[in-house]
Amino acid sequence: KTRSRRSSTQGIPSYQDKIRQPRESNSSQGRYHRSRADRWNIHIEDLIKFQAEHGHCNVPRSFPNKKLARFVSRNRSEYADRQLEESRIKTLIDLGFIFDSHEDQWTSRYNELQKILEEKSDSGEKAVVTKKENETLHNWIAHQRKEYAKLMREKKSSMTEERINLLQEIGVELNPTGKSFDDIGSAGE
């Protein structure tokens, strides 16, 4: 008891003095006690900084600012579940935010493949991407074939009718061996 009085008299509030003080408003309590709207604005500011530095808004899960990484992930989930407010969707779109990073990556790989195949076709080369030329793209094509085989076996697959049409339009053979679909892609499952 003596100690707490002494602290108060020296200008340093004791624990008892602190708990008796009225609670301050949200805006002055610091980052941990901010409203949802305040937290949103802080994360948007961080995302703008990330976008300016990296040229995109695809914050990886392994990014050192874990709160920003969770913010990006949470907004993608809320968007997919139709839980994200229209005003927030607009703000994110204006920043160049990608709501479906898997679709964006697929489109990027497809565009890369299309460009390479067009260049090869124009120069009279065989329109094939070898592992030696571009291992990442070669593996991506192999993955598309496995997903196609899963779809044909009526298994869960990321392959869609639209993707099939796009790949076939640029000359990708989805079943180049002619094997039955029960034999294709089943080894890795």
Legacy VTK file of the C-alpha trace (Angstrom):
# vtk DataFile Version 3.0
C-alpha trace
ASCII
DATASET POLYDATA
POINTS 189 float
0.000 0.000 0.000
2.784 2.379 0.835
4.459 1.628 -2.475
1.429 2.515 -4.544
1.014 5.840 -2.761
4.686 6.598 -3.213
4.452 5.869 -6.971
1.484 8.183 -7.286
3.217 10.973 -5.443
6.285 10.690 -7.675
4.220 11.181 -10.840
4.278 7.523 -11.876
0.795 6.016 -11.725
0.455 2.768 -9.827
-1.459 -0.221 -11.132
-4.414 0.789 -8.957
-4.352 4.302 -10.422
-4.291 2.880 -13.966
-7.311 0.622 -13.504
-9.328 3.480 -12.039
-8.754 5.700 -15.093
-11.511 5.793 -17.701
-10.800 3.858 -20.884
-9.562 5.991 -23.773
-11.223 6.023 -27.180
-10.270 3.446 -29.807
-8.279 5.898 -31.911
-5.738 6.558 -29.155
-5.231 3.007 -27.883
-2.799 1.785 -30.482
-2.950 -0.796 -33.227
-4.271 -3.707 -31.147
-7.490 -1.999 -30.082
-8.489 -0.353 -33.328
-11.819 -0.809 -34.997
-12.211 -3.170 -37.920
-12.300 -0.174 -40.292
-9.086 1.222 -38.802
-7.345 -2.145 -39.166
-8.583 -2.386 -42.766
-7.063 1.036 -43.549
-3.753 0.118 -41.927
-3.571 -3.097 -43.970
-4.497 -1.231 -47.162
-1.643 1.221 -46.485
0.713 -1.739 -46.003
-0.601 -3.348 -49.189
-0.047 -0.113 -51.142
3.558 -0.053 -49.907
4.001 -3.726 -50.857
2.507 -3.064 -54.310
4.791 -0.072 -54.878
7.860 -2.122 -53.933
6.990 -5.410 -55.692
4.719 -4.321 -58.557
1.821 -6.559 -57.494
-0.445 -7.343 -54.538
0.250 -11.086 -54.293
1.675 -11.122 -50.787
3.088 -14.611 -50.145
2.098 -16.466 -46.998
5.776 -16.568 -46.057
6.069 -12.758 -46.149
7.668 -11.346 -42.959
4.644 -9.107 -42.300
2.350 -11.982 -41.278
-0.580 -9.646 -40.612
-0.464 -8.409 -44.202
-0.200 -11.975 -45.530
-3.247 -12.984 -43.438
-5.106 -9.864 -44.604
-4.596 -10.852 -48.258
-5.620 -14.457 -47.587
-8.677 -13.429 -45.559
-9.889 -11.024 -48.260
-9.541 -13.720 -50.926
-11.586 -16.086 -48.757
-14.231 -13.488 -47.975
-14.481 -12.627 -51.670
-14.873 -16.297 -52.632
-17.571 -16.695 -49.954
-19.297 -13.490 -51.143
-18.714 -11.910 -47.722
-16.532 -8.978 -48.832
-18.198 -5.559 -49.002
-18.502 -3.956 -52.463
-16.541 -0.863 -51.410
-13.650 -3.039 -50.274
-13.759 -5.084 -53.471
-13.514 -1.856 -55.475
-10.594 -0.606 -53.378
-8.712 -3.861 -53.856
-9.452 -4.009 -57.590
-8.183 -0.440 -57.958
-4.884 -1.601 -56.423
-4.620 -4.486 -58.886
-5.476 -7.118 -56.272
-5.904 -10.649 -57.623
-8.751 -12.463 -55.883
-8.008 -15.871 -57.401
-4.241 -16.319 -57.396
-4.502 -19.867 -58.781
-6.463 -18.684 -61.807
-4.044 -15.805 -62.273
-1.066 -18.176 -62.201
-2.772 -20.528 -64.669
-3.462 -17.636 -67.054
0.101 -16.400 -66.736
1.537 -19.840 -67.589
-0.934 -20.237 -70.451
0.061 -16.854 -71.917
3.740 -17.759 -71.611
3.122 -21.069 -73.384
1.051 -19.422 -76.106
3.831 -16.911 -76.818
6.531 -19.610 -77.024
4.433 -21.838 -79.272
3.609 -18.921 -81.603
7.296 -17.992 -81.861
8.216 -21.603 -82.644
5.460 -21.896 -85.209
6.528 -18.635 -86.902
10.123 -19.875 -87.168
9.090 -23.299 -88.479
10.116 -25.171 -85.313
8.089 -27.984 -83.810
5.595 -26.465 -81.375
6.772 -28.348 -78.284
8.303 -27.098 -75.032
11.038 -29.417 -73.796
12.169 -29.756 -70.219
15.603 -28.502 -71.248
14.125 -25.318 -72.766
11.797 -24.407 -69.923
11.444 -26.878 -67.058
8.747 -24.902 -65.228
6.512 -24.645 -68.281
7.204 -28.252 -69.278
6.103 -29.403 -65.808
3.035 -27.143 -65.989
1.973 -28.814 -69.260
2.443 -32.244 -67.661
0.276 -31.116 -64.752
-2.462 -29.946 -67.159
-2.439 -33.399 -68.767
-2.801 -35.073 -65.362
-5.681 -32.775 -64.461
-7.326 -33.544 -67.791
-6.957 -37.289 -67.158
-8.527 -36.869 -63.695
-11.450 -35.020 -65.252
-11.931 -37.774 -67.823
-11.964 -40.342 -64.975
-14.572 -38.169 -63.225
-12.212 -37.338 -60.356
-11.842 -33.943 -58.713
-9.791 -31.769 -61.059
-8.845 -28.152 -61.664
-9.341 -28.725 -65.405
-12.365 -26.997 -66.899
-14.009 -27.061 -70.315
-12.741 -23.531 -70.898
-9.154 -24.541 -70.110
-9.408 -27.588 -72.370
-10.565 -25.377 -75.240
-7.824 -22.809 -74.638
-5.094 -25.456 -74.526
-6.372 -27.217 -77.615
-6.622 -23.907 -79.524
-2.857 -23.387 -79.164
-2.071 -26.972 -80.091
-1.552 -28.666 -76.727
-2.348 -32.357 -76.970
-3.862 -33.332 -73.637
-3.594 -37.083 -74.258
-0.535 -37.402 -76.512
0.034 -41.109 -75.822
-3.505 -42.209 -76.592
-3.531 -44.349 -73.415
-6.759 -44.947 -71.574
-7.482 -42.361 -68.928
-7.267 -44.973 -66.194
-3.530 -45.257 -66.944
-2.766 -41.529 -67.160
-1.826 -39.603 -64.029
-2.824 -42.335 -61.589
0.717 -43.009 -60.395
0.996 -39.731 -58.439
-2.356 -39.886 -56.705
LINES 1 190
189 0 1 2 3 4 5 6 7 8 9 10 11 12 13 14 15 16 17 18 19 20 21 22 23 24 25 26 27 28 29 30 31 32 33 34 35 36 37 38 39 40 41 42 43 44 45 46 47 48 49 50 51 52 53 54 55 56 57 58 59 60 61 62 63 64 65 66 67 68 69 70 71 72 73 74 75 76 77 78 79 80 81 82 83 84 85 86 87 88 89 90 91 92 93 94 95 96 97 98 99 100 101 102 103 104 105 106 107 108 109 110 111 112 113 114 115 116 117 118 119 120 121 122 123 124 125 126 127 128 129 130 131 132 133 134 135 136 137 138 139 140 141 142 143 144 145 146 147 148 149 150 151 152 153 154 155 156 157 158 159 160 161 162 163 164 165 166 167 168 169 170 171 172 173 174 175 176 177 178 179 180 181 182 183 184 185 186 187 188
